[in-house]
Amino acid sequence: MYVGNHIPLSPWFAKGAAAKDPSVCGLEEIPNESILVKDGGLANTFVYLDKIPKGVAFPIPTEAVLFDQKVCIFSPHAIIVRVKQTMKILNADGAAHNTHTYPKKNTAFNSVVQPNDRTGVDLSYTQSEKEPLSVGCDIHPWMTAYHLPLDHPFAAVSAADGSFEIKDLPAGKHEFKVWHEAGKMVEKAFQVTIKPGDNAITINVPASKLGQ
């Protein structure tokens, strides 16, 4: 939950006013997604375990994660992917994009994705990262997203209303990291005790931690 007085951020560009490829990028308003708050819920917050619980196996998902580009906006803005899982980078726009990742441990990915490419360019991370890594488009510099490759499934990104769900977490004490692009590591060790059954928790993120 976002704690404080949130003032919505102005869009990067109004509809029709995109600085590049306006016939494509100007079809809609280009929002500033760096802080999105809805009814007190903070979107695009990463909540994840830093360490893998002992004695649990994690097969690599066979289905691909889809990462698209629509009206010169990355979609989704924040995404979790498993190590060695295929990510397909798509392009729904009639203009080319250049998807460029900035990891700390993995090899950087830098590839043009052609207009209207619905087959996609494959990306696979070989190592988990301690924090989400930024993704940009060198052609349209306002485009920003974040990927978090992990070697386990105990992680989530908060939805538009701030909600998130992490399934099948073993019972016991766990320490979660809480990361948001505006404040980076807002919680280094958020402690949670999981009991059998449903466990509802609330993570409060003060506006001051996000620079507001």
Secondary structure as a PSIPRED ss2 file (coil, helix, strand):
# PSIPRED VFORMAT (PSIPRED V4.0)

   1 M C   1.000  0.000  0.000
   2 Y E   0.000  0.000  1.000
   3 V E   0.000  0.000  1.000
   4 G C   1.000  0.000  0.000
   5 N C   1.000  0.000  0.000
   6 H C   1.000  0.000  0.000
   7 I C   1.000  0.000  0.000
   8 P C   1.000  0.000  0.000
   9 L C   1.000  0.000  0.000
  10 S C   1.000  0.000  0.000
  11 P C   1.000  0.000  0.000
  12 W C   1.000  0.000  0.000
  13 F E   0.000  0.000  1.000
  14 A C   1.000  0.000  0.000
  15 K C   1.000  0.000  0.000
  16 G C   1.000  0.000  0.000
  17 A C   1.000  0.000  0.000
  18 A C   1.000  0.000  0.000
  19 A C   1.000  0.000  0.000
  20 K C   1.000  0.000  0.000
  21 D C   1.000  0.000  0.000
  22 P H   0.000  1.000  0.000
  23 S H   0.000  1.000  0.000
  24 V H   0.000  1.000  0.000
  25 C H   0.000  1.000  0.000
  26 G C   1.000  0.000  0.000
  27 L C   1.000  0.000  0.000
  28 E C   1.000  0.000  0.000
  29 E C   1.000  0.000  0.000
  30 I E   0.000  0.000  1.000
  31 P C   1.000  0.000  0.000
  32 N C   1.000  0.000  0.000
  33 E C   1.000  0.000  0.000
  34 S C   1.000  0.000  0.000
  35 I C   1.000  0.000  0.000
  36 L C   1.000  0.000  0.000
  37 V E   0.000  0.000  1.000
  38 K E   0.000  0.000  1.000
  39 D C   1.000  0.000  0.000
  40 G C   1.000  0.000  0.000
  41 G E   0.000  0.000  1.000
  42 L E   0.000  0.000  1.000
  43 A C   1.000  0.000  0.000
  44 N C   1.000  0.000  0.000
  45 T C   1.000  0.000  0.000
  46 F E   0.000  0.000  1.000
  47 V E   0.000  0.000  1.000
  48 Y E   0.000  0.000  1.000
  49 L E   0.000  0.000  1.000
  50 D C   1.000  0.000  0.000
  51 K C   1.000  0.000  0.000
  52 I C   1.000  0.000  0.000
  53 P C   1.000  0.000  0.000
  54 K C   1.000  0.000  0.000
  55 G C   1.000  0.000  0.000
  56 V C   1.000  0.000  0.000
  57 A C   1.000  0.000  0.000
  58 F C   1.000  0.000  0.000
  59 P C   1.000  0.000  0.000
  60 I C   1.000  0.000  0.000
  61 P C   1.000  0.000  0.000
  62 T C   1.000  0.000  0.000
  63 E C   1.000  0.000  0.000
  64 A C   1.000  0.000  0.000
  65 V E   0.000  0.000  1.000
  66 L E   0.000  0.000  1.000
  67 F E   0.000  0.000  1.000
  68 D E   0.000  0.000  1.000
  69 Q E   0.000  0.000  1.000
  70 K E   0.000  0.000  1.000
  71 V C   1.000  0.000  0.000
  72 C C   1.000  0.000  0.000
  73 I E   0.000  0.000  1.000
  74 F E   0.000  0.000  1.000
  75 S E   0.000  0.000  1.000
  76 P C   1.000  0.000  0.000
  77 H C   1.000  0.000  0.000
  78 A E   0.000  0.000  1.000
  79 I E   0.000  0.000  1.000
  80 I E   0.000  0.000  1.000
  81 V E   0.000  0.000  1.000
  82 R E   0.000  0.000  1.000
  83 V C   1.000  0.000  0.000
  84 K C   1.000  0.000  0.000
  85 Q C   1.000  0.000  0.000
  86 T C   1.000  0.000  0.000
  87 M E   0.000  0.000  1.000
  88 K E   0.000  0.000  1.000
  89 I E   0.000  0.000  1.000
  90 L C   1.000  0.000  0.000
  91 N C   1.000  0.000  0.000
  92 A C   1.000  0.000  0.000
  93 D C   1.000  0.000  0.000
  94 G C   1.000  0.000  0.000
  95 A C   1.000  0.000  0.000
  96 A C   1.000  0.000  0.000
  97 H E   0.000  0.000  1.000
  98 N E   0.000  0.000  1.000
  99 T E   0.000  0.000  1.000
 100 H E   0.000  0.000  1.000
 101 T E   0.000  0.000  1.000
 102 Y E   0.000  0.000  1.000
 103 P C   1.000  0.000  0.000
 104 K C   1.000  0.000  0.000
 105 K C   1.000  0.000  0.000
 106 N C   1.000  0.000  0.000
 107 T C   1.000  0.000  0.000
 108 A C   1.000  0.000  0.000
 109 F C   1.000  0.000  0.000
 110 N E   0.000  0.000  1.000
 111 S E   0.000  0.000  1.000
 112 V E   0.000  0.000  1.000
 113 V E   0.000  0.000  1.000
 114 Q C   1.000  0.000  0.000
 115 P C   1.000  0.000  0.000
 116 N C   1.000  0.000  0.000
 117 D C   1.000  0.000  0.000
 118 R C   1.000  0.000  0.000
 119 T C   1.000  0.000  0.000
 120 G C   1.000  0.000  0.000
 121 V E   0.000  0.000  1.000
 122 D E   0.000  0.000  1.000
 123 L E   0.000  0.000  1.000
 124 S C   1.000  0.000  0.000
 125 Y C   1.000  0.000  0.000
 126 T C   1.000  0.000  0.000
 127 Q C   1.000  0.000  0.000
 128 S C   1.000  0.000  0.000
 129 E C   1.000  0.000  0.000
 130 K C   1.000  0.000  0.000
 131 E C   1.000  0.000  0.000
 132 P C   1.000  0.000  0.000
 133 L E   0.000  0.000  1.000
 134 S E   0.000  0.000  1.000
 135 V E   0.000  0.000  1.000
 136 G E   0.000  0.000  1.000
 137 C E   0.000  0.000  1.000
 138 D C   1.000  0.000  0.000
 139 I C   1.000  0.000  0.000
 140 H C   1.000  0.000  0.000
 141 P C   1.000  0.000  0.000
 142 W C   1.000  0.000  0.000
 143 M C   1.000  0.000  0.000
 144 T E   0.000  0.000  1.000
 145 A E   0.000  0.000  1.000
 146 Y E   0.000  0.000  1.000
 147 H E   0.000  0.000  1.000
 148 L E   0.000  0.000  1.000
 149 P E   0.000  0.000  1.000
 150 L E   0.000  0.000  1.000
 151 D C   1.000  0.000  0.000
 152 H C   1.000  0.000  0.000
 153 P C   1.000  0.000  0.000
 154 F C   1.000  0.000  0.000
 155 A E   0.000  0.000  1.000
 156 A E   0.000  0.000  1.000
 157 V E   0.000  0.000  1.000
 158 S C   1.000  0.000  0.000
 159 A C   1.000  0.000  0.000
 160 A C   1.000  0.000  0.000
 161 D C   1.000  0.000  0.000
 162 G C   1.000  0.000  0.000
 163 S C   1.000  0.000  0.000
 164 F C   1.000  0.000  0.000
 165 E C   1.000  0.000  0.000
 166 I C   1.000  0.000  0.000
 167 K C   1.000  0.000  0.000
 168 D C   1.000  0.000  0.000
 169 L C   1.000  0.000  0.000
 170 P C   1.000  0.000  0.000
 171 A C   1.000  0.000  0.000
 172 G E   0.000  0.000  1.000
 173 K E   0.000  0.000  1.000
 174 H E   0.000  0.000  1.000
 175 E E   0.000  0.000  1.000
 176 F E   0.000  0.000  1.000
 177 K E   0.000  0.000  1.000
 178 V E   0.000  0.000  1.000
 179 W E   0.000  0.000  1.000
 180 H E   0.000  0.000  1.000
 181 E C   1.000  0.000  0.000
 182 A C   1.000  0.000  0.000
 183 G C   1.000  0.000  0.000
 184 K E   0.000  0.000  1.000
 185 M E   0.000  0.000  1.000
 186 V E   0.000  0.000  1.000
 187 E E   0.000  0.000  1.000
 188 K E   0.000  0.000  1.000
 189 A E   0.000  0.000  1.000
 190 F E   0.000  0.000  1.000
 191 Q E   0.000  0.000  1.000
 192 V E   0.000  0.000  1.000
 193 T E   0.000  0.000  1.000
 194 I E   0.000  0.000  1.000
 195 K C   1.000  0.000  0.000
 196 P C   1.000  0.000  0.000
 197 G C   1.000  0.000  0.000
 198 D C   1.000  0.000  0.000
 199 N C   1.000  0.000  0.000
 200 A C   1.000  0.000  0.000
 201 I C   1.000  0.000  0.000
 202 T C   1.000  0.000  0.000
 203 I C   1.000  0.000  0.000
 204 N C   1.000  0.000  0.000
 205 V E   0.000  0.000  1.000
 206 P E   0.000  0.000  1.000
 207 A H   0.000  1.000  0.000
 208 S H   0.000  1.000  0.000
 209 K H   0.000  1.000  0.000
 210 L H   0.000  1.000  0.000
 211 G C   1.000  0.000  0.000
 212 Q C   1.000  0.000  0.000
